Amino acid sequence: MADIRNYTLNFGPQHPAAHGVLRLVLEMDGEVVQRADPHIGLLHRATEKLAETRTWVQSVPYMDRLDYVSTMCNEHAYCLGVEKLLQIEVPERGKYIRTMFDEVTRILNHLLWIGCHALDVGAMTMALYTFREREDLMDAYEAVCGARLHAAYYRPGGVYRDLPDRMPQYRESTWTSAKKAKDLNDNRSGSLLDFLEDFTERFPKYHAEYHTLLTDNRIWKQRLVNVGIVSPERAMQLGFTGAMLRGSGIAWDLRKKQPYAAYDKVDFDVPVGVSGDSYDRYLVRMEEMLQSNRIIKQCIAWLRANPGPVITDNHKVAPPDRESMKSNMEELIHHFKLFTEGIHVPPGEAYAAIEHPKGEFGIYFISDGANKPYRMKIRAPGFAHLAAMDEMANGHMLADVVTIIGSQDVVFGEIDR
Amino acid sequence: MSAKLEALSQKMQDRFGDKIASSKLALGELTVEVAAADYREFMQALRDEPEFSFEELIDLCGVDYSTWGDGAWQGKRFAAVVHLLSIAHNVRLRVRVYADSDEFPAVDSVTALWTSANWFEREAFDLYGIAFVGHEDLRRILTDYGFIGHPFRKDFPISGHVEMRYDPDQGRVIYQPVTIEPRENTPRIVREDTYGDPSHG
């Protein structure tokens, strides 16, 4: 045997299982991890500093670039923060649209997570399945805001526009035959709500397929059960939120405990884990997708029955419509001031947090009364989760590090900001 | 929610008395300020005493107040702002502590109380240069290896001081002074108090 057994292993920053640009410096004893030191910041773009030089509305698209797999949720926290400072109310329909798209986003996020997580652990098929469903939901994104990923759909005061009456259609092309285009357009003939309703009908069946592939799969269980156990006490100490906290057995969900948008008016359950290992976190997130599906259904029913405004009529915050601008002097002035100077937010500070798919995503604003934030701090859930890497990986094998990264559901856009 | 916060505010007044430099309830959030000397002890009590039991440190960040309100700021320059969450009582609290010195800002570390403070304090140190006394591993976290300065301070330009490019002559990546001009499309304006009041018109 050699005398020296400890050695240092560099994992990343370019590693397919690192979910982005994570550099992990691992101190190994044989194949067992003694210490994990994540080096982050390779994707640091100083979003918080940039926001200090942009008006309040101009920073909304920056939010999409944080956690780029759950974009609308990031915008939601940002808008809630601005609305809190301005003390304005969002119209009821705007709240329901936000609730619905937050849940669409949650399913999108969890689908990407389970696909990639399974891929890392060795189950190739999952990624193919989940990306099939993501396609439908991204079409819904596209219909509502014109972009598939970076939505910029929410605005302080509501959402940018009402839900569209028609879906984008497939056209016949070199790749798509006339018949295939017709089949693809089959459930796209109605409005966005019809399309989403069709999806919510289909989704439980897809969800059952994921369970068949993974839940009782022997390899999947061998890789996940008892890996990265976190006790409830440690989970609170480590600043865990969201599915990471619920996986450890603490029933904490901001949608229930500190409701925002329309979450106090919809019915859903909060799944909670027992043992706090990677497998429990997997089960929690799987169940969350079904609950999101339930919420979307309720929102669709409400939105069908209740037309109305989707953004505040306060034209110091949201622009007036084009028509009144052309006939009304005051609206023209509002429009001009809003787009050249921006919103003026009263001095003060506010922290707004939402139940993001990854945990508690919070935005802390300090305003000095200018048309730009004085300080913006983004509280990213992944930042706290990744900080626990050392504790979670300690004593596990090298291959388990990949499982733990996957089960933390980290995205570097939000961690590095 | 606000009745809960008022009760909490009262409880804190009773327990800590004049150790609380200021306590403010606004926008449904409670903010308390404590002196740097009392900070560590104060946080310990908030975590351990059952009537507070703030089990989670949600966020900790640095703030540089030097240009607040276009020079209207009179107080100390650097502060650390902590957001605490009590899961048992379902209540949030914001604690602000100003660093005594503007030249060498330093605040006690709370990593021994909440493990999650570790990276948040490293970040505040990296971006604002606030030293956290008692932190065991106060390294830079977000900026590049070998970065000079604290980029989120208000006197640090948005475009930075150096840029990186590949130099074909030397056959390696080099740093050089930035070549881009700073540009501001929408100027920053602080209006009088009543301007743009959302409740007006």
Interface residues (C-beta under 8 A of the other chain):
Chain A: I40 G41 H44 A46 E48 K49 L50 T53 R54 T55 Q58 K84 L85 L86 Q87 I88 R234 M236 Q237 L238 G239 T241 I250 W252 K257 Q258 N314 K316 V317 E330 T340 E341 G342 I343 H344 P346 P347 G348 E349 A350 Y351 A353 E360 G362 Y364 I366 D368 G369 A370 N371 K372 Y374 R375 K377 R379 F383 A384 L386 A387 A388 E391 D416 R417
Chain B: A26 L27 G28 E29 T31 E55 E56 L57 I58 D59 C61 V63 D64 W68 G69 D70 A72 V81 H83 I87 N90 R92 R94 W114 T115 S116 N118 W119 F120 I141 L142 T143 D144 P151 F152 I158 E184 T186 R188 I189 V190 R191 D193 Y195 G196 D197 P198 S199 H200 G201
